[in-house]
Amino acid sequence: MSDAGVTWAGTHRFIAGRLITPRDADEVALAVREAPGRVKALGTRHSFNAIADTDGTLVDTTALAGEPHIDLSDPAHPTVTAPAGMRYGVLGAWLQHRGWALHNTGSLPHISVAGATATGTHGSGARNGCQSTALRKLDFVDGDGEPRTARIGEPQFPALAVGLGAFGIITRVTLGVQPTYDVRQDVYTGMPWEVLLSDTPAILADAYSVSIFTTWDEPTVQQIWRKSGIGLDGTPPEEWHGARRSPESDARLVDGDPDALTPQGGAPGPWIDRLPHFRLTHTPSNGEEIQTEYFVPMEAAGEALASVRALAPQIREHLLVSELRAVAADRLWLSGAYGRDTLAIHFTWARRPDAVRALLPRVEEALAPFDARPHWGKWHAFDAAAIARVHPRVADARAVFEELDPAGRFVNDHLVALGVRAAR
């Protein structure tokens, strides 16, 4: 067994026999050519399951060298190209220093760009697509160790943008960028549950990015983080959908260090210092946790939340916190928001594996009427048949992966169990 260790929260121990840490794309290509058996890319280890594991060789992309590069050759569509293993927080600071920005970020700036986009990671915002929708080009190494490039607009790109590491090892990503912008965060408390259930889509669409935190059994929603784009969303009201704004901030998450949170209390600041929930310089979230997330159509948001809330007594016993976010519809085949504006229902569980495994089928049964899709990198109980029911393009994506990797170099048991790759 290699010294790859465990995932970020310790929920999966890697079984790979070898770990290689290349410094550039040429070394990635050499590693793939020389590696016996199966190969898999490894990023910042923020998955919670075996999606990034292999019984062969892990190729760690976090040391890939290279300075980001901004391309303004098409002024209407500026882009930045960066190494695959670069963290969002590092890239974001680099862009901000030069007057540029991404359209959105996840809650953690600690995760790698390629790993996040490969699993459809998202922030919040009814008008904001997941992180993968920013992709314009992917440079990757195929199963023969040859460099290849995929560009937006090409027939295979909708499969590769959320590609789950199933077709190659990404070495560089090119993302669309925009001029930098400022955001303020305001915390609201006291929103009645009946208000949330009756008007979820409007509440989540009422600012650039909105995150709702709950433990499901409280009489009013625990807290809401309203992230307003300066000059875009107007002045945040003191009272909002029955909730009150906290003039300072009483934000809290999973009993973590409050200093780890990005600045709140309505103080404006650059997008990269407000859209993530956590500071790059601090340990994110709780750490000792298990994460689960499901994506349901925004049009059914109230019904879906009510179905989950009916399980509150069972959920609360093992829950640290849940977060509700909005993701705009996209056309990326394996995205959780493929073809529909989406409500993301996230659970951060205490690290009690047996209890969580027993509970997940009940949560999934409650969400089944809404064709809930699981987050690829987090815990769930879906099998291949269940994935096929909720992901209408999974067979098309699998065909692309098989065409690009006919020898199955990037297959692992986890992807086979989900029907994303054919068994070998």
N, C-alpha and C positions, 0 to 999 in steps of 0.2 A: 504494500500500500504506500502511496506517495505521502508527502508532507503537506498536501493541499488543505488539510484540516477540516473545518466546518464552515457552514454558511454563517452569515453575519450574526444571526440570533441563535446559532447553535442547534437549529432544528434538523439539519441534515449533515452527516459526516461523509465526505467524499471517499469513494471507493477506488478512484483511479490509481493505477499502478505507477504512473509517471506524471511529473509536473515539469513543464518547460516554461521558461520566462523569456521570450524573445524580446529584442530591443527594436526591431523594425520589421517591415513587411517581408523583406528577403529572408529574415530568420524565421518568420512564421511559415513561409513557403517551404523552407528547408525542413522545419520541424514536421510539417505535414507529410512531406515526401519520405522522411526517414522513420516516422513513427509506425510501429507495428500495430495492426488492428485499428480499432476505432479511435477517433479524435474528437475533442470538444473544446470550444472556447470557454474561458473562465474570465469573468470581470471582477467586479467589486464584491461578489459573493452575497448579494442582497436577495437572492431567491430563498424560498423557504422549503423547497422540495428538491427533487433530483433532476430537475430540468437541465441543469448545467453540468451534470456529472457524466462519467463514462467509465467503462471497465478497461479502457485503454490509457490514452495520454490526454491530459489536460494542458491546454495552451493558455497561459495567463497573459492577458492583453494589457494589463494595467501599467506595464513598464514600456509600452511602445512609445518611442521618442517622436518628436516633431512639434513644431510651433504651429498653432492654428493659422489659417490663412483666409483673409476676406477677399472675395471676388466681386468686384463691382462692374464687371464687363457688361452685364445686363442691368442697368440702373433700376429697372422695374422689379428685378428679382435678385437682390443681393444675397450672397450665401457665405457661410463660413465652413471650412473643412478642418477637421480636427482628428487626432488619433482616437481610435475606437475606445480605448480604456480610460480616456480623460474623464474626470468627474465633472458633473454639471456645474458645481460650484466654482471650480477652477476655470472652466470655459466661460461661465457667466461673468466672472470678475474680469477676465481678459476682454470680453466683448464690451462690458460696461466702460472700461477704461478707454475704449476707442469709440464710444458713442453708439454702440449697437446693442441689440437685445434679441432674445428668443421670445416667441409668442406666449410661452408658458413654461412652467417647471413642475416637477413633482414636489412632494412635501419634503423630500430629503435631497440636499445638494451633493450628498456623498456618493451617489451612484454613478456608474459609468454611462456615457452617452449610448454606446452600442448595446450594452446589456439592457438598458431601460427601453430603448426603442424596439429592441427585438422581442420584448414581452408586452408591448402596448401600455407601458407605464403612462400615467396621466396626472395632471393636477386637477383643478376645478375651473368651472366657467362654462356657462351654457353656450357661449360662442367660441369656446376654445377646444380644438381637437386634441387628442392625446399627443404625447411627445413624438410619436412616429409620424404624425402628419407633417412635421417640419422637415422630414427627410427629402433630399433632392437627389442624392447619389450615394451608393454604397460601393466601396472598394473591398473585395474579399478574396480569400484564397480558397480554391475549390478542392475537391477530394484528391486530385492528382498533384496538388501543390502548385497549381498555376494561378497567377493573379487574374482576377476578373473584375469587371465593373458593371453595376446595374444602375440605370438612371430612371428617374420619374418619367412616366409616359410610355415606357417600354411595357410590353404585355405581361412580363413576369413580375414587375415591380410591386403590384398589389399583394402578391404572395410574400415577397422578400422583405418588405418594410417591417412587418411583424413576423419575423422568420424563425424565432425560437431557437436560433443556432442550428437549425435543421438542414442547412444547405451548404455551409462553409464557415470560415472564420473571418469575421469582418475586421479589417485593419484600419480603415478610415471611414468617417461619415461626413457627408456634406449636408448642412442644414440651412433652410431659409432663415434670414434674419430681418430685423426691422430697426428703425431708429429707437434709441433707448427711451424709456418712459418711467415715470415715478408712480408709486403705489402707496397707499396708506392702509393700515390694518386697524379695524375697530372690532372690539369684542362686544357681543350682545348676549344678554341672559334673560330668562323668563318667558320665552315664547311658548304659549300653550300648545300642547300636542295637537289639539283639534285644529288649530290654525295651520300648523305644518302639514297635517294630513290633507287638508282641504286645498292647499295652495303651494305644494312643494315646487312645481316647475317655476312659478313666478318668483318664489323666494330665492331659488338657486340662480335665477337669471337676473337678479336685481343689482348686481355689481360685477366687476371684471372677473372676480373669483370669490366664491362663497363656500365655506366648509361648515357643516353642521355636526356637532359632537353630541353623542347621546349614550346612555347606558340602558335605554329602552324602557326602564321602569319608573323613571322620574316623572312627576306631574307636569313639569315644564322642561323643555329641551335644555340640556345642560349648558351649552354655550354655542354661539355661532361666530365664526370669524369672517368678517366682511372685508374683502380686499378690493378697495376702490381705485381705479385708475384715475390719477389726477388729471382733471380736464375732460374725463370721459364719463364719469358716473355722478357728478354733482357732489354736494356736501352731504355726508352721511347724516340721516335724521337722528334725533335723540330717541324717538320711539319708532319701532319698525316691526310691523306685523305682530304687534303685541309684546315685543321684546324691548328692553331698554339698553341703551349704549353705556358701557362702562367708561367713564372719562379717562381713567388711567388704564389699567388692565388687570383683570383677575383671571387671565388665561391660565389654564393648567392642562397638562396632558400626562396621563398615566403615571402620576406621582414622580415625574422626571424633574430634572434640574430646570427651574424657570429661566435661568440664564442661557440655556441652550436654545430657547425660542427666539425667532427673529423679532425685531422691534415692533411693538404694538402701541396702543393708546392713541392712534390717529396721527402719529408722526410720519410725514411723507419721507420716502426714501427710494432708492433705485429698485427696480423690479427684482433683481437678483437677491436683494436683502429683505424682500417682503413676500414674494410669492412662495418660496419654500417656508415650511413651518419651522425648520431647525437651522441653526447656524452651522456652517461648514467646520468651524473651529471646535465644535463640541460634539460629544457622543450623542447620536440621535436617539429619540424616542426612549423606550424602556430597555430594550436589549433582550431581556429575559422574556421572550414573547413568541407567539405563533400568530401569523396573519392569514386572513381569509378575505376574499372580496368577490362580489357578484355584481354583474351588470344587467340591468333591466330597462325596458323602454321607459323613457321619461313620461310618456303619456299615461303609464300605469303606476306612476310613482306612489301616489297616496294609497292605492290598494296594496301594493307590494310592501310598503312600510307597515301598514296595518297588519298584514299577515305575519311579518316578523315580530311585531310588537306583541302579538298574541303568545309568542314563545318567551316573553321577557323573563318569567321566573326561572326557566331553564337556562337561558342565555346569561343572565346577570351573574349567576354563580361562578362562571368561568371567564367572564369578560373583564378586560381592562377599560376599553372604550371602543365605540363605533364612530366612524366618520362617514358622512353622506356628502357626495360631490356630484357635479354635473360634467358630462363629457359630450361635446358636439359630435354629431354623426360623421362618419368618414366612409371611404370606399376601400379600405385595407382589409383583405379577406379574413385575417385572423384577429382583427382588432375586436375588443369587447364592445366597441361602439359602431361596428360595421352596420351600415344601413339604417341606423336609428339614433336619434338623440337619446342620451343614456343617463340614468341614475346609477351611480356606483355606490354600493352598500358594503362598507369595509368593516371588518371585525379585527381588533387586536385582542387576542386571547392571552390569558395567563398560560405559562408554559406547563400545561397539564395534558400531555399528548393523548392519553387514553380517553380522557373526558372530552376533549375537542373532537377526536375521531368519532366518538359515539354521537356527538351533537350535530355534526355537519350534515348527515342525511336528513335530519329533521328540518334544519334550516333550508336545505335544498328542496325538500318536499313542499315547504311553505311557499317557496319562490318558483316552483315548477310551472304554475299556470301563467307565469310571465316570461317564460323562455329565458330564464336567467343564465348568463354565461359566466364561468369562473375566470378569475385572473390566472393567467398561465403560470406565474411564478410563485403562487401562494397555495396554501392547503385547500383541498376540496375533495369530494368523493366521486367525481365524474369518471365514467369509463368512456371507451370509444363510441359506443352507441349513444350515450348521453351527449357527448360533444357534437356528434353528427346531427342530432336533433336541433341544437341551438346555433350551430355555426354552419350556415348553408353553403359556404365555399371551402370547407375543410378538405373535401375530396379534390377540388381544383388545386389547392395549395399543396396537398400531398403529391399530386402529379408533377408539379413544378419541382419540388424537392427531390423526387425520384429521378427526374430528368437531369438535374444538376449534379446529383450524387448517386449514380446508379450502383456503385459498389457499397453504398451504405456506410461510408466512413464516419458520418456525423449522426448516425442512428444511435439512440440509446433506448433502454427498456421503457423509460418514462414516456418518451414520444410515441413508441409503439403502442403502449397501453391506452394512449389518448387518440389513437388513429391518425396521428400527424405524419408518421412514417410507417412504411410497410415492414413487417417482421422479417428478420433475416435468420 
